[in-house]
């Protein structure tokens, strides 16, 4: 979507099976290392930095003159620095560099439904990657309050807290009181369920939800589904939904018409971003099979602390930037974890996501913007 008080050398399973992913384990062990500077150099192009001879908004292949590097986009390049505006029509994605938005017709970005996504607030974290996560969360709220199209509600896709402490949840709640949209929907991240199998999270945010906190709701013809994939992490930290939740999901969507736009939100990506780092969900394919009949499906996730996108048929996957700290691009460091960047560049790799639905055009517009 903020000192480490717990230090341990144990790899503690969550809810009976699997083990903590490497990022959570590092949080508990307080052992994030000094490789972050190297990682920053390796991924600087993708996270808003520059490389020799090129500016941060330069493109390699802009064949359609819309501001998007087609080769880079199809390889799911991160756009945390520049952001991207995406419109889905009939399952086809049209995308524009965030730097080109001033040239677009504002009506294309407005719709009957607008909401914003924040993720990975990590309240309680105070290491070198960001010693003031409360300050950057406040900056995210300011960004949301300044959006041209006011969001009707917020989605928080998990890791609200860093160590599941009551005072961390309290701090986020207090900061979000300043956001204009006061209707906020949450799903947990693994950092929110460290000590009690998610009991505290459910008491705070899970009223009316099923099982470990999954639920659905409808807004202006769009069906939203909040899934929980952090309660029983598999080897390497992969997320899992489990049979009970999958059965519920199948039943939840079977009565909707094929034309109903679907928005799914969960913490860990529902596509295999980088399984070696636990950046994926083991049984996501089964979940997505229940959504094949729908013409427009958007999946919003967090966890990896960078903006990445992928399109598979009728499904557009989108991961959001964190409001706390960046992580390395997949495989560009020894392991995932907080990545230190120069202080003056931090807000360029943190951000929010603004989503708009346009009835009749079967469109969802997704705009990523940094906290700069």
C-alpha positions as CSV (number, residue, x, y, z in Angstrom):
1,X,0.0,0.0,0.0
2,X,6.2,2.9,9.3
3,X,12.0,-0.6,14.1
4,X,12.0,-4.2,13.6
5,X,11.3,-5.7,17.0
6,X,11.3,-9.4,16.1
7,X,14.5,-11.2,15.2
8,X,14.5,-15.0,14.6
9,X,16.5,-17.6,12.7
10,X,13.4,-19.8,12.3
11,X,11.6,-20.5,9.1
12,X,8.1,-20.5,10.6
13,X,5.2,-22.1,8.6
14,X,2.0,-20.2,8.1
15,X,-1.2,-22.2,8.9
16,X,0.3,-25.6,9.0
17,X,2.2,-26.0,5.8
18,X,4.8,-24.4,3.6
19,X,7.3,-21.8,4.7
20,X,7.6,-18.0,4.7
21,X,8.7,-16.5,1.5
22,X,12.2,-15.0,1.4
23,X,11.0,-11.4,1.8
24,X,9.0,-12.2,5.0
25,X,11.8,-14.4,6.4
26,X,14.2,-11.6,5.8
27,X,11.9,-9.2,7.7
28,X,11.9,-11.5,10.7
29,X,15.6,-12.2,10.6
30,X,16.5,-8.5,10.0
31,X,19.1,-9.6,7.4
32,X,18.4,-7.6,4.3
33,X,21.9,-7.0,2.9
34,X,24.0,-4.6,0.9
35,X,23.4,-6.1,-2.6
36,X,20.6,-3.6,-3.2
37,X,22.9,-1.0,-4.7
38,X,24.0,-3.5,-7.4
39,X,20.4,-4.5,-7.9
40,X,19.4,-0.8,-8.5
41,X,22.0,-0.5,-11.2
42,X,20.8,-3.6,-12.9
43,X,17.1,-2.5,-13.1
44,X,17.5,1.3,-13.3
45,X,15.9,1.5,-16.8
46,X,12.8,-0.3,-15.6
47,X,12.3,1.7,-12.4
48,X,12.6,5.2,-13.6
49,X,16.4,5.6,-13.8
50,X,18.4,6.2,-16.9
51,X,21.0,4.4,-18.9
52,X,23.8,5.9,-21.1
53,X,22.3,7.8,-24.0
54,X,18.7,7.3,-23.1
55,X,16.2,9.2,-20.9
56,X,13.8,7.4,-18.6
57,X,10.9,7.9,-21.0
58,X,12.8,6.8,-24.2
59,X,11.4,3.9,-26.1
60,X,13.1,1.2,-28.2
61,X,10.1,0.2,-30.5
62,X,7.2,2.7,-30.7
63,X,5.7,1.2,-33.8
64,X,2.2,2.4,-33.1
65,X,3.1,5.9,-32.1
66,X,1.3,5.5,-28.8
67,X,4.3,5.8,-26.4
68,X,4.7,2.1,-25.6
69,X,7.7,0.0,-26.5
70,X,5.9,-3.1,-27.9
71,X,8.9,-5.4,-27.5
72,X,9.4,-4.3,-23.9
73,X,5.7,-4.4,-23.1
74,X,5.2,-7.9,-24.4
75,X,8.1,-9.0,-22.3
76,X,6.3,-7.5,-19.3
77,X,8.8,-4.7,-18.6
78,X,8.2,-2.8,-15.4
79,X,6.7,0.7,-15.8
80,X,7.2,2.0,-12.3
81,X,9.0,5.1,-13.4
82,X,6.8,6.3,-16.3
83,X,3.5,4.5,-15.7
84,X,1.1,3.2,-18.3
85,X,-2.6,3.9,-19.2
86,X,-4.3,0.8,-20.4
87,X,-7.8,0.4,-22.1
88,X,-9.3,-3.0,-22.6
89,X,-11.9,-3.3,-25.4
90,X,-13.1,-6.8,-26.2
91,X,-10.1,-8.4,-24.6
92,X,-7.7,-6.3,-26.6
93,X,-5.3,-4.0,-24.7
94,X,-4.4,-0.5,-25.9
95,X,-1.7,1.1,-23.9
96,X,-0.1,4.6,-23.6
97,X,2.9,5.8,-21.8
98,X,2.0,7.8,-18.7
99,X,4.1,10.6,-20.0
100,X,1.7,10.9,-23.0
101,X,-1.5,11.2,-21.0
102,X,-1.8,15.0,-21.3
103,X,-2.3,14.4,-25.1
104,X,-5.3,12.1,-24.6
105,X,-8.9,13.0,-24.6
106,X,-10.0,13.2,-20.9
107,X,-13.2,11.4,-21.8
108,X,-11.2,8.3,-22.6
109,X,-9.9,8.2,-19.0
110,X,-13.3,8.9,-17.4
111,X,-16.0,6.3,-16.8
112,X,-19.0,5.4,-14.8
113,X,-16.8,3.8,-12.1
114,X,-13.4,4.9,-10.9
115,X,-11.3,3.3,-8.1
116,X,-7.7,3.3,-6.9
117,X,-5.4,0.6,-5.8
118,X,-2.7,0.9,-3.2
119,X,-0.4,-1.9,-2.0
120,X,2.4,-3.0,0.3
121,X,2.3,-0.2,2.8
122,X,4.6,-2.2,5.1
123,X,3.9,0.1,8.1
124,X,6.6,-0.5,10.7
125,X,9.4,-0.9,8.2
126,X,12.2,1.7,8.8
127,X,15.3,0.4,7.1
128,X,17.5,2.2,4.6
129,X,15.2,1.5,1.7
130,X,12.7,3.8,3.2
131,X,13.0,5.1,6.8
132,X,9.6,6.9,6.5
133,X,6.9,4.6,5.1
134,X,4.3,6.6,6.9
135,X,5.4,9.7,4.9
136,X,5.2,7.9,1.6
137,X,1.8,6.4,2.4
138,X,0.6,10.0,3.1
139,X,2.1,11.0,-0.3
140,X,0.1,8.2,-1.9
141,X,-3.1,9.6,-0.2
142,X,-2.3,13.0,-1.5
143,X,-1.9,11.6,-5.0
144,X,-5.2,9.8,-4.8
145,X,-6.9,13.0,-3.5
146,X,-5.5,14.9,-6.5
147,X,-6.7,12.5,-9.2
148,X,-8.7,14.2,-12.0
149,X,-11.4,11.6,-11.7
150,X,-12.1,11.1,-8.0
151,X,-12.1,7.4,-7.1
152,X,-15.3,6.0,-5.5
153,X,-13.3,3.5,-3.3
154,X,-9.9,2.1,-2.7
155,X,-8.5,-1.4,-3.0
156,X,-5.6,-2.3,-0.7
157,X,-3.9,-5.5,-2.0
158,X,-2.1,-6.5,1.2
159,X,1.0,-6.1,3.3
160,X,-0.7,-3.3,5.1
161,X,1.7,-3.9,8.0
162,X,5.2,-5.1,8.2
163,X,5.1,-7.4,11.2
164,X,1.3,-7.7,11.9
165,X,1.5,-5.5,15.0
166,X,-1.7,-3.7,16.1
167,X,0.0,-0.3,16.1
168,X,1.0,-0.8,12.5
169,X,-2.5,-1.5,11.4
170,X,-3.7,1.5,13.5
171,X,-1.2,3.8,11.8
172,X,-2.4,2.9,8.3
173,X,-6.0,3.3,9.3
174,X,-5.3,6.8,10.7
175,X,-3.4,7.8,7.5
176,X,-6.1,6.5,5.2
177,X,-8.7,8.6,7.0
178,X,-7.4,11.5,5.0
179,X,-8.2,9.9,1.7
180,X,-11.3,11.2,0.0
181,X,-12.7,7.8,-0.8
182,X,-13.5,6.2,2.6
183,X,-14.8,2.9,1.3
184,X,-11.8,0.7,1.4
185,X,-11.6,-3.0,0.5
186,X,-8.7,-5.1,1.8
187,X,-7.0,-8.5,1.2
188,X,-4.1,-9.7,3.4
189,X,-0.5,-10.0,2.5
190,X,1.8,-12.5,4.2
191,X,3.1,-9.7,6.4
192,X,-0.4,-9.2,7.8
193,X,-0.9,-12.8,9.0
194,X,2.5,-13.5,10.7
195,X,1.5,-14.2,14.3
196,X,-2.0,-15.4,14.5
197,X,-3.0,-17.0,11.2
198,X,-4.7,-13.8,10.2
199,X,-7.1,-13.6,13.2
200,X,-6.3,-9.9,13.8
201,X,-6.7,-9.1,10.1
202,X,-10.1,-10.8,9.9
203,X,-11.3,-9.0,13.0
204,X,-10.3,-5.6,11.5
205,X,-11.1,-6.1,7.8
206,X,-12.8,-9.4,7.2
207,X,-16.4,-8.9,8.5
208,X,-18.7,-10.7,6.2
209,X,-16.0,-12.5,4.4
210,X,-15.6,-16.3,3.9
211,X,-12.9,-18.7,5.1
212,X,-9.6,-16.9,5.4
213,X,-11.0,-13.6,4.2
214,X,-12.2,-14.0,0.6
215,X,-15.3,-12.2,-0.6
216,X,-17.0,-10.5,-3.6
217,X,-19.1,-7.4,-4.2
218,X,-20.6,-5.5,-7.1
219,X,-20.2,-1.9,-8.2
220,X,-22.1,-0.4,-11.1
221,X,-22.2,-3.6,-13.1
222,X,-18.6,-4.7,-12.4
223,X,-18.1,-7.8,-10.2
224,X,-15.1,-7.6,-7.8
225,X,-13.6,-10.7,-6.2
226,X,-11.1,-10.4,-3.3
227,X,-9.0,-13.6,-3.0
228,X,-6.6,-14.7,-0.3
229,X,-3.4,-16.5,-1.4
230,X,-1.0,-16.0,1.6
231,X,-2.4,-18.2,4.3
232,X,-0.5,-21.4,3.3
233,X,2.5,-20.5,1.4
234,X,4.2,-23.3,-0.6
235,X,7.8,-24.1,-1.1
236,X,9.8,-21.0,-2.1
237,X,6.9,-18.7,-1.0
238,X,4.5,-19.5,-3.8
239,X,0.9,-18.4,-2.9
240,X,-2.0,-20.8,-2.9
241,X,-5.7,-20.5,-2.8
242,X,-6.8,-23.9,-1.7
243,X,-9.7,-26.2,-2.5
244,X,-12.3,-24.4,-0.3
245,X,-11.7,-21.0,-1.8
246,X,-11.6,-22.4,-5.3
247,X,-14.9,-24.1,-4.8
248,X,-16.3,-20.8,-3.5
249,X,-15.0,-18.9,-6.5
250,X,-16.5,-21.3,-9.0
251,X,-19.9,-20.9,-7.4
252,X,-19.5,-17.2,-7.0
253,X,-19.2,-16.5,-10.7
254,X,-21.3,-19.1,-12.4
255,X,-24.5,-17.1,-12.3
256,X,-23.1,-14.0,-14.0
257,X,-23.5,-13.2,-17.7
258,X,-20.5,-13.5,-20.0
259,X,-20.5,-9.7,-20.6
260,X,-20.0,-8.9,-16.9
261,X,-16.6,-7.2,-16.3
262,X,-14.7,-9.0,-13.6
263,X,-12.0,-7.5,-11.4
264,X,-10.0,-9.9,-9.2
265,X,-7.6,-8.6,-6.5
266,X,-5.2,-10.6,-4.4
267,X,-1.8,-10.0,-2.8
268,X,0.5,-12.5,-4.6
269,X,0.3,-12.4,-8.5
270,X,-2.0,-14.9,-10.0
271,X,0.4,-15.4,-12.9
272,X,3.9,-16.8,-12.8
273,X,6.0,-13.6,-12.6
274,X,9.1,-15.4,-11.1
275,X,8.3,-18.6,-9.2
276,X,11.9,-18.9,-8.1
277,X,11.2,-16.0,-5.7
278,X,7.7,-17.1,-4.9
279,X,6.2,-14.6,-7.2
280,X,3.2,-16.6,-8.3
281,X,0.3,-18.7,-7.1
282,X,0.5,-22.4,-7.3
283,X,-3.2,-23.1,-8.1
284,X,-4.0,-19.9,-10.0
285,X,-4.7,-21.8,-13.3
286,X,-7.7,-23.5,-11.8
287,X,-9.0,-20.2,-10.5
288,X,-8.6,-18.5,-13.9
289,X,-10.3,-21.4,-15.6
290,X,-13.6,-20.3,-13.9
291,X,-13.2,-16.9,-15.5
292,X,-12.6,-18.0,-19.1
293,X,-16.2,-17.3,-20.1
294,X,-16.0,-13.6,-19.3
295,X,-15.0,-11.1,-22.0
296,X,-13.2,-8.7,-19.7
297,X,-11.2,-9.9,-16.7
298,X,-8.7,-7.7,-14.9
299,X,-6.4,-9.1,-12.1
300,X,-4.8,-6.7,-9.7
301,X,-2.0,-7.8,-7.4
302,X,0.8,-6.4,-5.3
303,X,3.6,-8.3,-3.5
304,X,6.5,-7.7,-6.0
305,X,6.6,-3.9,-5.4
306,X,6.8,-2.9,-9.1
307,X,4.4,-2.4,-11.9
308,X,4.3,-5.2,-14.4
309,X,1.6,-6.2,-16.9
310,X,0.7,-9.2,-19.0
311,X,-2.2,-10.1,-21.3
312,X,-3.5,-13.7,-21.8
313,X,-6.6,-13.9,-23.9
314,X,-9.4,-12.2,-22.0
315,X,-7.3,-11.6,-18.9
316,X,-5.1,-8.6,-18.2
317,X,-2.8,-9.0,-15.2
318,X,-1.4,-6.0,-13.4
319,X,0.9,-5.7,-10.4
320,X,1.1,-2.4,-8.5
321,X,4.0,-0.5,-7.1
322,X,4.4,-0.4,-3.4
323,X,3.9,2.8,-1.3
324,X,6.9,1.7,0.9
325,X,10.0,0.5,-1.1
326,X,10.9,-1.1,-4.4
327,X,12.2,-4.6,-5.0
328,X,14.6,-5.8,-7.7
329,X,13.3,-6.8,-11.1
330,X,12.8,-10.6,-11.3
331,X,16.1,-12.5,-11.2
332,X,18.2,-9.3,-11.2
333,X,19.5,-9.9,-7.6
334,X,20.3,-12.8,-5.4
335,X,16.9,-12.7,-3.8
336,X,13.9,-10.3,-3.4
337,X,13.9,-7.7,-0.7
338,X,13.9,-4.0,-0.1
339,X,16.0,-2.2,-2.7
340,X,17.7,1.0,-1.7
341,X,17.7,3.8,-4.3
342,X,19.0,7.4,-4.0
343,X,16.7,9.3,-1.6
344,X,15.8,11.8,-4.3
345,X,14.6,8.9,-6.6
346,X,12.6,7.0,-4.1
347,X,9.2,8.5,-4.9
348,X,9.8,7.7,-8.6
349,X,9.7,4.0,-7.9
350,X,6.7,4.0,-5.5
351,X,3.1,4.7,-6.7
352,X,-0.6,4.1,-6.9
353,X,-2.9,2.6,-9.5
354,X,-6.1,4.3,-10.8
355,X,-8.7,2.2,-12.6
356,X,-11.7,3.4,-14.6
357,X,-14.6,1.5,-16.2
358,X,-16.5,2.8,-19.2
359,X,-19.9,1.2,-19.7
360,X,-20.8,0.3,-23.3
361,X,-17.2,0.3,-24.4
362,X,-16.3,-2.8,-22.3
363,X,-13.2,-0.9,-21.2
364,X,-11.1,-0.8,-18.1
365,X,-8.5,1.9,-18.0
366,X,-5.5,1.3,-15.7
367,X,-3.2,4.2,-14.9
368,X,-0.1,3.8,-12.8
369,X,1.4,7.0,-11.4
370,X,4.5,7.5,-9.2
371,X,4.5,9.5,-6.0
372,X,6.7,12.2,-7.5
